[in-house]
Amino acid sequence: MTTASQPHSRRFYVIGFLVLMAFDTLAQLSFKVAGDHALPLEFSPAWLARVFGQPWIYGAFIGYVGAFFTWMTLLKHAPIGPAFAASHLEIVSVLVLSALLFGEHIGWQQMLGGLFILAGIVCLAFSEEEAGAPEATQATPGNAAGLHGAAH
């Protein structure tokens, strides 16, 4: 038996982790472009002006701040194991977008690693659903059996 809050929770997690992935991906790609514009590295006022004169450094800051607040919101509600795994989805998105945007090569090792990351997240999500399944038999409105089962 499912409760009315379960579909909302699943939607919340999916949207939340997609937002987290977007912020993390923005941060990583922005740092890549900002880093390219920051070369050669030197600590001088001219270098700082060059770094902070690029809009990409602000994209990196926005990405990290957005990811932080999104992660804190998700941690209030999501189980930590699958949440931590899902928080690394940006590894796959950055890998794909770096190939598309920067022409970086994706070898079979990277593809295999990305598939393992996705498979691990899926396995953890399913294991969390199975672990949460006994809760569905506990007391819910209209489920008197759950009340009696919990009393014994």
C-alpha positions in Angstrom: 0.0 0.0 0.0 1.4 3.4 -0.9 0.7 6.6 0.9 -0.1 9.9 -0.7 3.3 11.4 0.4 5.4 8.7 -1.4 4.8 10.0 -5.0 5.4 13.5 -3.7 8.7 12.4 -2.1 9.8 10.6 -5.2 9.1 13.7 -7.3 10.9 15.8 -4.7 14.0 13.6 -4.8 14.1 13.5 -8.6 13.7 17.2 -9.0 16.0 17.9 -6.1 18.8 15.7 -7.5 18.4 17.1 -11.0 18.8 20.6 -9.6 21.8 19.5 -7.5 23.3 17.9 -10.6 22.7 21.1 -12.6 24.3 23.3 -10.0 27.3 21.0 -9.6 27.7 20.7 -13.4 27.5 24.5 -13.7 30.3 24.9 -11.1 32.6 22.3 -12.7 32.2 23.5 -16.3 32.5 27.2 -15.1 35.7 26.4 -13.3 37.1 24.7 -16.4 36.5 27.8 -18.5 37.5 30.2 -15.8 40.7 28.2 -15.3 41.5 28.4 -19.0 41.2 32.2 -18.8 43.3 32.4 -15.6 46.4 31.0 -17.3 49.3 31.7 -16.8 48.9 31.4 -13.0 50.5 34.2 -11.1 49.5 35.9 -7.9 49.3 39.6 -8.8 46.6 42.3 -9.0 46.5 41.9 -12.8 45.9 38.2 -12.5 43.1 38.7 -9.9 41.5 41.3 -12.2 41.7 38.8 -15.1 40.2 36.0 -13.0 37.4 38.1 -11.5 36.8 39.9 -14.8 35.5 36.6 -16.4 31.9 35.8 -15.9 32.7 32.1 -15.6 34.1 32.5 -12.1 30.8 33.8 -11.0 29.1 30.8 -12.6 31.3 28.6 -10.5 30.4 30.5 -7.3 26.7 30.3 -8.2 27.0 26.6 -8.9 28.7 25.9 -5.6 26.3 28.0 -3.5 23.3 26.6 -5.3 24.6 23.0 -4.8 25.2 23.7 -1.1 21.7 24.9 -0.4 20.1 22.2 -2.6 22.2 19.5 -0.8 21.2 20.8 2.6 17.5 20.8 1.6 17.8 17.2 0.3 19.6 15.9 3.3 16.7 17.0 5.5 14.5 14.4 3.7 16.6 11.9 1.8 18.3 8.8 3.3 22.0 9.6 3.4 23.3 6.5 1.5 21.4 6.9 -1.8 21.5 10.7 -1.4 25.3 10.7 -1.2 25.6 8.4 -4.3 23.1 10.4 -6.3 24.9 13.6 -5.4 27.7 12.4 -7.7 25.6 12.4 -10.8 27.5 15.4 -11.9 30.5 13.2 -12.7 28.5 11.7 -15.5 27.0 15.0 -16.7 30.4 16.8 -16.6 31.9 13.9 -18.5 29.3 14.0 -21.3 29.2 17.9 -21.5 33.0 18.1 -21.5 33.0 16.0 -24.6 30.3 18.0 -26.3 31.4 21.5 -25.3 35.2 21.1 -25.1 35.8 18.2 -27.5 37.4 16.1 -24.8 37.8 12.4 -25.5 35.7 9.9 -23.7 37.3 6.5 -23.6 35.8 3.1 -22.8 37.1 3.4 -19.2 35.2 6.7 -18.7 32.1 5.2 -20.2 32.3 2.1 -18.1 32.9 4.2 -15.0 29.9 6.4 -15.8 27.7 3.3 -16.2 29.0 1.9 -12.9 28.1 5.2 -11.2 24.6 5.1 -12.6 24.2 1.4 -11.8 25.3 2.1 -8.2 22.8 4.9 -7.7 20.0 2.8 -9.1 20.9 -0.2 -6.9 21.0 2.1 -3.8 17.7 3.6 -4.7 16.1 0.2 -5.1 17.6 -1.1 -1.8 16.2 2.0 0.0 12.8 1.4 -1.4 12.9 -2.2 -0.2 14.1 -1.1 3.2 11.2 1.3 3.4 8.6 -1.2 2.3 7.9 -2.6 5.8 6.9 0.9 6.9 4.0 0.8 4.4 2.3 -1.9 6.6 2.4 0.2 9.7 -0.5 2.3 10.9 -1.8 4.5 8.1 -5.3 5.9 7.7 -7.6 3.1 6.7 -5.0 0.4 7.7 -6.2 -1.1 10.9 -4.0 -4.2 10.4 -1.0 -1.9 10.7 -2.1 -0.7 14.1 -2.6 -4.3 15.4 0.7 -5.4 13.9 2.5 -2.6 15.6 1.0 -3.3 19.0 2.3 -6.8 19.1 
